[in-house]
Amino acid sequence: MAQNIEIKAAVADLAALEHKVRAIATQGPEQIAQDDCFFPCPNGRLKLRMFAAGAGELIFYQRPDQAGPKTSFYLRTPTQDPSGLLATLTHAYGLSGRVIKQRTLYMVGRTRVHLDRVEGLGSFMELEVVLAENEAQQAGVEEATHLLATLGITEENLIEDAYVDLLARQ
């Protein structure tokens, strides 16, 4: 399974943060509309991510809910029929949650920097340091921690839960 190191933080001023990210980005911005539908899954999380262009991907992932850097193991399977797959999975398993967001993606080296506007929640930033196969997780943790400091993200801004969990508690 592929893996990355993830960090999520609440953001009070997304425009100010985007200015900082833009200054160090090696690629981007890319605007991405995402509609994530979650299904009950006893071994992790299973979601169907649908894009505005009519494509999508089924994503299974496992990661701990904790503030700060965390390792995420994931599998992604693209689909050209996300609506049909959504209907099938919903009939088979039921829908456990839904997250609709506007994402601005930047790359800073190998790290994906997501600036997210999540319907019903607000503004967030996610870092995903993509690890090479068999790479030590500590290298990704150090890279993510350095990037947090560069962007001025403090520990009190970090959140441990997935967007779907935050929405479920509202």
VOPA-303718 format. One record per residue (C-alpha): residue in three letters; x, y, z. Coordinates in pm, whole numbers, plus 50000, padded with zeros to 5 digits. Layout:
N
ALAXYZ/...
END
This chain:
170
MET500005000050000/ALA501125035649933/GLN501735057550236/ASN502115093750328/ILE502485115250637/GLU499455137550692/ILE498775167950905/LYS495495187050918/ALA494935221551068/ALA492065245851104/VAL492775278950928/ALA491355312651030/ASP492625332350727/LEU492885310150420/ALA493895339050190/ALA496875348050411/LEU497965311650427/GLU497605307950051/HIS499925337850004/LYS502595319750210/VAL502085286850026/ARG502225303449685/ALA505615318449773/ILE507205283949830/ALA505165262249591/THR506855243149312/GLN503515236649136/GLY499965249449151/PRO497465261849218/GLU495005236049093/GLN491325240449181/ILE489495207849255/ALA485835203249348/GLN485425171349554/ASP482395152449679/ASP483465124449916/CYS480895097950007/PHE481875074750294/PHE480725038950350/PRO480815017350663/CYS484164999150676/PRO485404978950974/ASN489084979450872/GLY489625016550804/ARG487805041450587/LEU486255036950245/LYS485195066750039/LEU484185074049685/ARG485635107149571/MET483705122949286/PHE485145151249080/ALA483255178148888/ALA484505163948557/GLY482505131648603/ALA485445109948706/GLY486145096249050/GLU488175072649261/LEU487415047349530/ILE489835052149819/PHE490475028650109/TYR492735041950383/GLN493905034950735/ARG495295061750964/PRO495085070451331/ASP492985099651452/GLN495585121551622/ALA496715157551602/GLY500025163251429/PRO501835140251187/LYS500215106551123/THR500945078950877/SER498215070650628/PHE498225038450425/TYR495955039850121/LEU494755023449800/ARG493115042849516/THR491105028649229/PRO489975052648952/THR486475050548806/GLN484815066848507/ASP481355059048649/PRO481315073748999/SER477515078248999/GLY476945041548920/LEU479525030849178/LEU477915053749437/ALA474525037749375/THR475965002649403/LEU477965009149719/THR475105028149885/HIS472694999349819/ALA475244973849940/TYR476634991350248/GLY474705023150316/LEU476185058050328/SER477915067850653/GLY478845103750567/ARG479485129650300/VAL482035157750267/ILE481795184049995/LYS484765207049952/GLN486565230849725/ARG490265222449733/THR493185243049612/LEU496195220649557/TYR499815232249563/MET502925211049555/VAL505935220149767/GLY508485195049646/ARG506865161249705/THR504375174649960/ARG500785181149862/VAL499425212250031/HIS495625212750028/LEU493765244750111/ASP490215232950172/ARG486875250650205/VAL484605223950352/GLU480835228950337/GLY479415231750688/LEU482855232850857/GLY485055261150733/SER488645264150615/PHE491465239450663/MET494915230150542/GLU496185194850489/LEU499765184750424/GLU500515151150267/VAL504175141650240/VAL504225113249989/LEU506695086650101/ALA508725064949868/GLU508355027449898/ASN510185015350212/GLU511085050950313/ALA511305057450686/GLN508235075450818/GLN510425098451028/ALA511745115450711/GLY508185125250618/VAL507385136450973/GLU510425159350974/GLU509535173650635/ALA505935180250740/THR506985195851071/HIS509415218950893/LEU506725229650646/LEU504275236750929/ALA506825259851090/THR507535276950758/LEU503815283750711/GLY503305295451069/ILE500875267651161/THR500925262451537/GLU500105231651743/GLU496805246151868/ASN495565247551506/LEU496125210351447/ILE493115187451438/GLU493015149951473/ASP489715140651312/ALA488655135650953/TYR486225160850805/VAL483505134150800/ASP483875129451177/LEU483755166851243/LEU480575169751039/ALA478985139851216/ARG479495156551556/GLN477695188351454/
END
